[in-house]
Amino acid sequence: MGLLRYTLWRVAQAIPVLVGIITITFFLANQIPGDPVEIMLGPSPAQGQVEAIRARYGLDRPAYERFLTYLSGVVTGDLGRSIYYDRPVLEMILLRLPVTLYLTVSAFLFAIVTAIPLGVISAKRRNKPADHVSRIVSLIGVSTPSFWIGLMLIIVFAFHLGWFPARGLPLPWASPADIRGAETQLQVVWTSLHHLAMPMVALGTLQMAQITRIERSSMVESLQGEYVKLARAYGVSESKIARKHAFQVAQLPVITIIGLGLSTALGGAVLTETVFEIPGMGRLIITAINNQDYELIMGTTFMFGVAFVVGVIVTDIAYAYIDPRVAYGEET
Amino acid sequence: MSEPLLSVRDLKTQFFTEDGTVRAVDGISFDVHEGEIVGLVGESGAGKSVATSSILRLVDSPGEIVGGEIEFKGETIFGLETGDDGELRPRDEMLTEQEMREQIRGREIAIIFQDPMESLNPVFTVGGQLREFIEINRDLDSDEAKKEAIDMLREVGIPAPESRYDEYPHQFSGGMRQRVLIAMALACQPDLIIADEPTTALDVTVEGEILEMVTDLQERYDTSFVWVTHDMSVVAEICDRVNVMYLGEIIEQAEVNDLFYDTKHPYTTALLDSMPRPDRTVDELRPIEGVMPEAIDPPAGCRFHSRCPEARKVCREVHPEPRDLSEESEAIHAAACVKHDAFDVGYDESQPIDTQAGGGFSAGLTETGGDAE
């Protein structure tokens, strides 16, 4: 199988997973005690109003019927209407998704760019001071929750020092007219990056710590490989061994961790967005749950599910690309 | 005889572990002349692999070469001298780490490792790895090196080398990978190839093919070999001269025929008795009794005395160095056993001692394949 067919195969395999996610979320959301219509209309609704709204959103029909309607909607790209906001769910998601992706991807870039060199240096200077420092830092990073890091960053760098803004995250491609104090696009980008710095660090620290640890142990193991001995015996320099021979083999477990970290990061984004008051998917999902907005809960959860599945697929493909031994599922 | 290509004198390599100092190689001396295949034979743990990595100065930490001299074509690979402060220090003419890398490793001395399954890098193509080593060690540009790599793959008997060039190691069988490693060594056109048990991991039929191929290529390229093995039949098949190692020491050194038909050391005798031979019919093979002691705390006197059927009291007291026992005009045949008259320490008068070899047949460990020193 070629790489393209492998990709298509993996995408096809993801469909049952997504159907499963929809099913479970649908019935779970409907089990939440309380009624979205009551939340929406307040304590004393007018006569007949409740029934009218229930009928409008199909809430008067049995659950299995609504489920099938919803499922067929998803297939055609219709995620329903938010009960609370009375807007199409897809529209709301598309408005929020870019912010979350912007934050998560930046956090990941931050994590990868710092973690890989740290891990390699750590492995090369194993049991020396540089290694100890990097190990302690990553241990702290792994064991500190992202919202706590976020709060600390806000206290120190926003309140006391005033270097960074504490809330909001404008997108770099937003129009200058919408951003206060910005006249040119360049200023928008600058404002955006300025806002991005703290949430990015808060969200990326955990990933950075995890990747550093894996990178280090993976490099330590790889540097002891027979192929490294062979390269040494044929006069390859130590720096080239670290950059090429040992490095590429060592990246396989790192890729797995990055792929799996994507889902953790999305979960962390919910908290980070709350701490920094960023209007992203995380905030949306929390509002949806608070309002018992069935359709919005379904829609946002489904989007998180899609993001997770995409992360796994990208990991698998990257794996197949780097490691020629991955036989594209031929043996299974 | 002419100047040897490689000369190892009193080489000592030790490993500094938490349990103590492991004297993996403890004062071995041997020469390799041009066009010769020299065997280095012994059980697992005898120090063979450590000896070979010492020649390339590639002993992994916590191991270290602590004494002796290694000369190769007039260059000093390793040599110490006593400094003004009375401490040992490397001699001025000893090659630096950079010179070792640029001038010796791969270029002058290439190595074939014992594990073909692990030695090739799994994420690069076979051809790419071959080409890289050729580029480094022969100053060829990329295209020339690729052409050379394909030629070499053909030379070692890999069918359709042009297409196999772009394949990955996992697409090759064990025997084919070993051929690739041999191609690597030959392609760098070194004067000496160290083969560290290259056929141990292969099955016997493949081993036979590889040995035949190596003898053939050796004649054509006139490369010298140090052939490390625990298998006496491999020695008989390809070596010109043999060094038998036991617990970090060379205990017998002879031309291959002398070693087989005029064996001077009881350990060599025991090794030969433990394997089937076409020229002798025996009812039962006789494994060597007991296990080789730890190199961390070698027995006093002759190191083999605890397992030696001919051991006497004197063997516990006297530590023999190998001595040339050959008649004049014959080739050198050295052995380190006091039973020979040349040692004259009173072996004949000494009382025999009970050793592990004293009893009848017992389930002793003899040879275990694939030692990984």
Interface residues (C-beta under 8 A of the other chain):
Chain A: G225 E226 Y227 K229 L230 A231 R232 A233 Y234 G235 V236 S237 H245 Q248 V249 I322 D323 P324 R325
Chain B: L56 L58 R101 E102 I104 R105 G106 R107 A110 I111 F113 D115 E118 S119 L120 N121 P122 V123 F124 E132 F133 I136 N137 Y168 H170 L181 M184 C188
